[in-house]
Amino acid sequence: MQARFVHRCTHVLDKQKTISFYEKALGFHVVREVGPADGSWTNTFMEADGCTFQLELTWNRGRTEPYANGGSDTHIAFCVDDYDAFHKLHEQMGCIVHENPAMGLYFIADPDDQWIEILPE
């Protein structure tokens, strides 16, 4: 028996803002989008080159209240190939929400306050 992790779903209020964030902050790009013909919701799947993990961004038309995506203790994590360059980019973006230099990591938050742990490779 074998299991393989394929994606993490997070609910978003502003789909384009969140897509732009993941493109800039982590180099992700949209690989596919599904949803009904009436456009009432979409599931947008994003991935980064060389990464088999996907993000599923679920957007629901008319939603105005923020989603509870698990809070800051529930997060996803990425190892990055150039920790200092990513840290500088994330500082410029103003998305760093917590730093732990003693552990050699920091967290950024996406537009829906989903925390993302950044680790050196």
Secondary structure, 3 states (H helix, E strand, C coil): CCCCCCEEEEEECCHHHHHHHHHHHHCEEEEEEECCCCCCEEEEEEEECCCCCEEEEEEECCCCCCCCCCCCCCEEEEEECCHHHHHHHHHHHCCEEEEECCCCEEEEECCCCCEEEEEEC
